[in-house]
Amino acid sequence: MTLQELKVLFESDVKQKNNTYIVPLVNNNLKMIRDELCYVREVKDNSFVIFRAMDGNLYELSEDKLKQFKLVGR
């Protein structure tokens, strides 16, 4: 998935008042656990922001980190 594809899906979900959920494919350097549910809060030109419920923090990740995640429920 590309950042542009994520942006289209995110904007569609916002219009429908739905969350866009993603999960890490593997444990990563943010100490996220594989399949840990996170949701997209914002998609920017070269990055995206996710909310991680496990620690209650927002993370801004670069476009290249997107390949470490997959969409849930699509």
Summary of the structure (lengths in Angstrom):
residues: 74
radius of gyration: 11.3
end to end distance: 12.0
largest distance: 32.7
contacts: 178
relative contact order: 0.26
helix: 26%
strand: 34%
